[in-house]
Amino acid sequence: MIFAIFTHVVHTNSNKQYFAYTPYVREMNIWLKYVDELIVVAPLENNKLTEIDSFYEHKNIDFRRISNFSLTTFKNTVSSIFKWPKIIFEIFKAMQRADHIHLRCPGNMGLLACIIQIFFPSKPKTAKYAGNWDSKSMQPWSYRLQKWILSNTFLTRNIKVLVYGDWENQSKNIKSFFTATYSEAEKEVIQKIIDINGKIKLIFVGSLVEGKNPMYAIQLLEQLLQTNPNVVLDIYGDGMLRLSLEKYIETNNWSHHIILHGNQNQEVLKKAYQESHFVVLPSKSEGWPKAIAEGMFWGCVPLATAVSCVPYMLDQGNRGVLLQMDLYKDAATINNLINNPMGFERKSKAALNWSRQYTLERFENEIQKLLQA
């Protein structure tokens, strides 16, 4: 099978291997176990490799480099238009040669690939929509257009669109899906106990950008410290807000309670989850927040905003806390859990039991079904 991926994810070539963002690559490597030849149509840049980059585990890769482009401003859009003819040509050629077309959405490349796949109605296709599928949420026009094309059974045929969450009134193209990080073999027995007199650990994992809202996690910690001096926050990730967060922590003398760890590999994160009581993600938009699912796998009680499929993941608050984005109310809710060890333990067990349904083995089995359909 010749399998073609169309993605906006930026890649790097190093020692004849193609690297990209680890969570994406680890997922794709599972698909690639059942593929004879891989075509990747994506941006390629000469970036320095980091702790969160991995490479495709496949020996037969045909990488087709296209220019990165943006539609965020009028100037960027005009500039992008001049790049489109070559990009469209590369997408069309790759789709023509592929036995299976795989779209990664939402994104700029996803938008063009969504349109061009219309001309290949008989070819088997899958699309991974990694963003928020909730039709009621505020989203960019390009995201809404991608969702409309993918849902339209006249324009988009012979496809399974993998979305996060279980939504009503969907077309036959749409399939509720999930993602996974850990295997059956990693299901260690773990029991989270909270001790008000001991250290209480919160963990934030994600890009340090406005959309992930790391500042709210810090402000939440400040509120909790007013009633419990033993609370600490570990922040894992990097991004454009790092310097401002560092300055804020230093100015307010929070360095004993807040630690910025930067980007770390999966083993470091795994140990951090195991040692934490709460995983916090006050994000403005999500698809399937891996940090929340991963923390839950290790018994962390999730503290997350009610976006996308998060209410489903948290069972409307029975497996965690749906943040109201009101510091005083959210801090009071968390303090109630800290002061109620049995209530904390119930949520921790419920979170762990739910997340451990979604293992790598189950994920791979579902992918096999999609490729054999």
N, C-alpha and C positions, 0 to 999 in steps of 0.2 A: 504494500500500500504506500502510495506517495501522499504524504500528509502535509498540508500547507497551513502555516500559522500567519495571521495578519494582525499585527499588534503595534501600538504606539510605544511600547516599552523600549527604552534606550539600551543598546547592547554595546559590549566592548570585546574586541578580539585580542586574545593574549595567548601566545604559544599555540596558535592554530585551534584554539577553543573559544567558543562564544559564551560570554558571561552576561548575566543580567540579574535583576532583583531576585533574591533567593526564593521567597515564597512563590513567585510566579514560575521560576525555573523548576523548583522541586515538584510542583504540580504537573508541569509539562513533561517532566521526565517519566512520570507514571504513564501518561498517554503514549510516550515514545517507545515504551516497551513493546508495543504492538504495531510499530511502524517500520517499513523497510527503508524509506527515504524521507528526509525532512526538508521542506522548503520553509524558510523564514523570511518574511517580508517585513522589515522593521528598520528604524534608525540605527546607525552604527557610529559611535563616537570614540575618540581616543581618551577615554576617562581612566582615572586611576582606580584600580580595584579596591573594594572595601570589604569589611567583615560581613556585609549583607549581600554579597554577590556570589553567584554559583554558575556553573557551566552546564550546558546541555550534555547529557550522557548518551550520545549517539555518534556513530562512526560515519554516517552518510548525510552530511548537511550541505544544502545548497542555500547559502545566505544571500539574499538580494537586498542590498542596501538602498534605502530611500531617505530623502531629506526629512528632517523633523519640521513640523509646521504648527502654527497656532492660529486659533480663530478668536482669541480673547479680545482683541481690539480691531478697529477698522484698518489701521496700518498693517497689523499682522495678517489680517484676512487678505488684503490686497497683495501683500508679498507672497502669501501662500498660493494664490491663484496661479502665479507663474511657475510654481513647483508642481502643480497638480498633473499636467499632461504626462510627465515622466513617471510620477507615482502611479497614476491610473494605468499607464501602460504596463508597469511592473506587476501591479495587482492582477490585471487581466491575464497576462502571460502565466503567472503562477497558478491562478485558478483554472486556466485552460489545461495545465499539465497535471494538476492534482487529482487524486482519487477521492480525497476527503478534504473539505474546506473547513477551517477552524478560525472563527472570528473572536477577537478579544475586544470586548466593549465594556463601558463606553469609552470613547476616545476619538481623536481626530482620524487616525487610521481606521478605526472601527466604523466611522461614519462613511468614508469612501468605500471600504470593503462591503458594508451593508448595501450600498447602492449597486456596486458592480456584481455582487453575487446574484442579483435579480436575473442576470443574463445566463445563469447556469442553474436552471430550475431542476434538472434531473440529477445533479451531483449531490451526494450525501454531504450534509453540513451540520456543524455544531457551532453554537455561539455561547461564549461564557460572558454573561453580563454581570460584571463584578461590582456594579454600583447599586444604588437604591432603586428597586423596581416599583416602589409605591407611587402610583399615578397621582396621588394627592400632594406629593412633595414638590417643593419649588426646585426646578432644575434648569440648566442651560437649554436653549432651544435645540442645540445639536444632540443633546442626550435624549430629549423628547422625540426628535426625529428618528433617531436610531431605534428607540423603543417601538415607535409606530411601524417602521419598516419591518422589524423583526416579528412583530405580532400579526402583521398582515399576511394571511395565508394565501392570498392571491399573488402578492409580490414575492414573498419569501416561502419557498417550497422545499420539501425534503430536508427539514432542519429540526433540531431540538435546541431550543434556547434555554440555557441553564440559568435560573435566577434564584436569588436568595429570598426565602420566605414563602409562605403559602397564601396566594392572593386570589380573590374571587373574580369570576367573570373573565377568565383568560382564554385565549385562543388555544387550539390544539398544539401549536408550535411550542408552547411554554411548559417547561418542566421545572418543578421546585427541586433545588439541589443544595449542596453543602460543600464544604471543603474540610480537609483534615491535616493534622500536623503529626500526630503520634500514632504508634502502632499498638496492636494488641499486647505485644511483649513488654511495652512500657507501662502497662497498667499496674503500677506498684500500689500496695495498700497504703493509703494516706488518710490521716484524720486530723483535721484542722481544729485546734482548740484555742480559744481566745482567753487571755488572762489580763484583766484590767491593770494589774500591777506589773505586767511584763511589757516588752516592746510589741507594739502593734504596727504591722507593716502594710503600707499601700504601695502598689506598683502601677506605673504608667508605662505602656509600651506603644510607641508610635512615632511618626514624624513630628518634629517640633515645628509645626506650622499652624496657622490660624484655624484651619478646618478641624484639626484634632483638639484644639483648645487646651493645651497643657497648662496655661496660666490658671484656668479654673481649678485644675487639680491642685495647684499650689495654694490657691486661695482657700480651697476646701480644707486643705491641711491646716492652714492658719486658724480657721474656725475650730477645727477639732482640737488643736493645741490649747485653746482657751479652757477646755475642760479636762484634757488628758495630755500631760506633757510627754507621754511615752510613744506618741504616734510619729512615724517616720514615713517619708515618701521616696521611693527609688524611681528615677526616670530613665528609661532606656529609649534611645533614638537620637536622631540628629536632624537639623534643619535650620531654616533661616532665623528662627526665634531663639536659637541657643544662646547667643551673646546677650540678648536682652533678658533672658531668664537667669543667666549667670549673674548679671548685674543686679537684678532684683533680689536674688538669693543673698548675694554679698551685702547689699545695702541694708537689708532687713535682718541680717545675722541669722539666716536660716540654715547655714551650712552643716549644722549638727543634725538637722532634721530632714534636709532635702539633698539628695545626691544625684548629680547628672552623670550617668555612666556612658553616654554616647551610644553608637551602634555596637551591638555585641552579637556573637554567633548564637546558634540555637541551643547549644549545651549550656551556655551562660544563662540564657533566658529561662531555660527549663529549671535550673537550680533556683533562680530568683523567684519563679512562680511557686515552687515547692515551699519556699521559706516565707511567702507573703500570705496575708489574711484577706486582703481585698485587691481586686484589679479594677482600676478606674479608667474610664474613657469617656470624657464629656464631649464627644465628637459632634460636629454639626451635620455630618452626613456619613453614611456607611453603606456597605453592601452586607457582607458577612464579616464582622470585625474579628479577625483572627486572634487579636490580643485577648478579647473577651472569652472566646471559645477555648483558647489555650490555658488561660488562667483558671477557668472553670474545670478543665480536665484535672487540674491539681488542687481542686477544692477551694480556690479563691472565690470569695463572694463578689460578684460583679457589680460595679457601680457605673451605670451607663445611661446615656440619653435615649429616649424612646424614638429612635429613628430607624427606618428600614425594618428589618426583621428582628431588631433587638427586643421588642416586647415579647415576641414569640420565643426567642432564645431564653429570656428571663421568666417565661410563663407569667407575664403581667406582674412581675415583682415577687412571685413565690420562690424564684431561684436567685434573687438578687435585689437590687434597688434601682428603680428607674428614676434617674436624676430629674428634678424639676427645674434645674438651673436657677435655683434660689439658694444662695449660700447658707442662709440661716435654717431654712427648712431641710435642705439636704444634710447639713451637718447634724441637725437634731435627729434625723432618721438614722444616720450612721452611728451616732452616739447611743441611741436606743439599742442597736444591735451589739455594740461593744459592751454595753451594760447588761446584756441578756445572752450569756454564753450558750444557752440551750437553743435560743432562736437563731443565733449565728451558726451553730452546728447544723441545724436543720437545713438552712439555706445552703451551707457549704456542701452537705451531702447531696442535696437535690441538684446543685450545679454540677457536681462531679458525675453523678449518675447520668444526667442528661448528656453532657459533653462526651462521655466515654462511649456513647453509641456510634460516634462519628470517627472511626479509625481509618488509617491508611488502607487497611485491607478492604474495608467496606467501600471506600472511595475508589480503589482500583477495580473492584468488582463492578461497580456502577459504570465506570469508564469503558470496561470491556463490553458491556451490554450496548453502550452507545455506538461503539465502533463496529459492532457486529450486526447492528440493526439494519 
